[in-house]
């Protein structure tokens, strides 16, 4: 019976929102819906290219967006809620899959097994709790991504927020994003400049597994 209740909780979308409904001016490039990611194919559970967050995290991100717009930026979202089944695919890929076709683009300096040891891929992801977001800034004047000195999902020291082997402008861009996020309740991690989790997340112990799809809010 406990497993049944747990499964129901993992599939419960009632505390979540479609991010575009709350922040219509965000730009979305949901990478795990596409084949341009570190595995090289669409990830399990990504049925539509849409961003989903807990209602509490989405409201906090709305405050980030409002502040960013005043500063001349829009938010560009790469990933938000991630089903537990997607994380399981990551783990199996790391252990069993011999496919290295995306290595030159996403982890050229590391072996696959190191991605887990160094914290780039977790066996249980904060994304599955629904209050984590991967994002960058879009310059409203140019319509282009702000130069962060390294791409999203690049696994290596280059992606560490405090990495100083980049230009001062690139480093300041990272800090601009970090200040926007931390002022509004999000917490960064030390190995990915793009990743933030709501500090006071509403479901700290639940790893959800409903698919990424807008059908729940249509």
Secondary structure in CASP SS format (residue, H / E / C, confidence):
PFRMAT SS
TARGET T0000
AUTHOR 0000-0000-0000
METHOD secondary structure of the structure
MODEL  1
X C 1.00
X H 1.00
X H 1.00
X H 1.00
X H 1.00
X H 1.00
X H 1.00
X H 1.00
X H 1.00
X H 1.00
X C 1.00
X C 1.00
X C 1.00
X C 1.00
X C 1.00
X E 1.00
X E 1.00
X E 1.00
X H 1.00
X H 1.00
X H 1.00
X H 1.00
X C 1.00
X C 1.00
X C 1.00
X C 1.00
X E 1.00
X E 1.00
X C 1.00
X C 1.00
X H 1.00
X H 1.00
X H 1.00
X C 1.00
X C 1.00
X C 1.00
X C 1.00
X C 1.00
X C 1.00
X C 1.00
X C 1.00
X C 1.00
X C 1.00
X C 1.00
X C 1.00
X E 1.00
X C 1.00
X C 1.00
X C 1.00
X C 1.00
X C 1.00
X E 1.00
X E 1.00
X E 1.00
X H 1.00
X H 1.00
X H 1.00
X H 1.00
X H 1.00
X H 1.00
X H 1.00
X H 1.00
X H 1.00
X H 1.00
X H 1.00
X H 1.00
X H 1.00
X H 1.00
X H 1.00
X H 1.00
X C 1.00
X C 1.00
X E 1.00
X E 1.00
X E 1.00
X E 1.00
X E 1.00
X E 1.00
X E 1.00
X C 1.00
X C 1.00
X C 1.00
X C 1.00
X H 1.00
X H 1.00
X H 1.00
X H 1.00
X H 1.00
X H 1.00
X H 1.00
X H 1.00
X H 1.00
X H 1.00
X H 1.00
X H 1.00
X C 1.00
X C 1.00
X C 1.00
X C 1.00
X C 1.00
X C 1.00
X C 1.00
X H 1.00
X H 1.00
X H 1.00
X H 1.00
X C 1.00
X C 1.00
X C 1.00
X C 1.00
X C 1.00
X H 1.00
X H 1.00
X H 1.00
X H 1.00
X H 1.00
X H 1.00
X C 1.00
X C 1.00
X C 1.00
X C 1.00
X C 1.00
X C 1.00
X C 1.00
X C 1.00
X H 1.00
X H 1.00
X H 1.00
X H 1.00
X C 1.00
X C 1.00
X E 1.00
X E 1.00
X E 1.00
X E 1.00
X E 1.00
X E 1.00
X E 1.00
X E 1.00
X C 1.00
X C 1.00
X C 1.00
X C 1.00
X C 1.00
X E 1.00
X C 1.00
X C 1.00
X C 1.00
X C 1.00
X C 1.00
X C 1.00
X C 1.00
X C 1.00
X C 1.00
X C 1.00
X C 1.00
X H 1.00
X H 1.00
X H 1.00
X C 1.00
X C 1.00
X C 1.00
X C 1.00
X C 1.00
X C 1.00
X C 1.00
X C 1.00
X H 1.00
X H 1.00
X H 1.00
X H 1.00
X H 1.00
X H 1.00
X H 1.00
X H 1.00
X H 1.00
X H 1.00
X H 1.00
X H 1.00
X H 1.00
X H 1.00
X H 1.00
X H 1.00
X C 1.00
X C 1.00
X E 1.00
X E 1.00
X E 1.00
X C 1.00
X C 1.00
X C 1.00
X C 1.00
X C 1.00
X C 1.00
X E 1.00
X E 1.00
X E 1.00
X E 1.00
X C 1.00
X C 1.00
X C 1.00
X C 1.00
X C 1.00
X C 1.00
X C 1.00
X C 1.00
X C 1.00
X C 1.00
X C 1.00
X C 1.00
X C 1.00
X E 1.00
X C 1.00
X H 1.00
X H 1.00
X H 1.00
X H 1.00
X C 1.00
END
